[in-house]
């Protein structure tokens, strides 16, 4: 019930130096101190008998590293259910941090406290250019989860543009020639990457394409690409309410997972792609530990998984010919 047992106490109990206790605790084979087997066993017995617990903070300070990785979010990301958008990112970060022997520190009061950790992972769909420039200028290791429009920002992102373009190519191969992109108008790189992938693929295929914030009954298109998957069920219902069969008259493709907390997921049979969220979190930890150890920052895009569904079918014009 007394004070906490220290290495000095163990040394006094066993009649050895504190340095000897430290070598035994750290199992340092490269140490210049040679310890007889019976001495080592005597120290280990004393450690077990007293219930000694190593001072992890002190050991990390001696190593000049906290082995603490920070996580800062530029928007609320605590999930209300495991299906929410950010949950897999956080799971991947936690799993990989545990594997590399690091603890996580979640910052809630602002990025100015990031130096409490060895480095920091930042999340958020949109981070302003001024904020990114400030983070780079502080020269403290950080990695963004999500691509950023800056050559100086290390990140692990998803190849939204490539996945969107691949789905456009599938639709073109099925005979579709009139496309609509229903987007959110958001400024984040993830929104722009999808739209750019769609526009470039449609231009390369020589097909008609429009960009709009919502579908209207007057649209004469055979394939709709929906940026916000949470709106998929409502869109399909509206199409059918206006006499448009899905996918008989109009095919529907959604681009990823719902980003709104608690949002309704798209129907299971919808054609879409999956964002490698857990893997992005894991690789962000790898990138950050490399930076902490003195490596140069890297920018990585991970491929998205295309999911074949029942809402992208051969265009009616081709079936009727």
GIZI-V39392 format. One line per field, one symbol per residue. phi: phi as a letter, one per 20 degrees, with the letter a starting at -180 (. if undefined). A space follows every 10 residues. Layout:
phi: ???
This chain:
phi: .efffdffff fffdmcffff gffffelefe ffeedfgffg fffffffffe mgcfefffff ffembflcde ccdebfcffe bfefgegfgf fffffffffe mdedceecdp ffdfffdfab ddcqfccfff ffffffffld gbceeofcfb feefbccdef ffffffffff fffenfccdc dddemfefgf ffffffffff ffffemdfbc cbebfcgffd cdbdddfdff efffffffff femdfddgec eccddodgde fmffffgfef facdefffff ffffffffff fgenfffccc ddfeefdfcd ddcgffgffe e
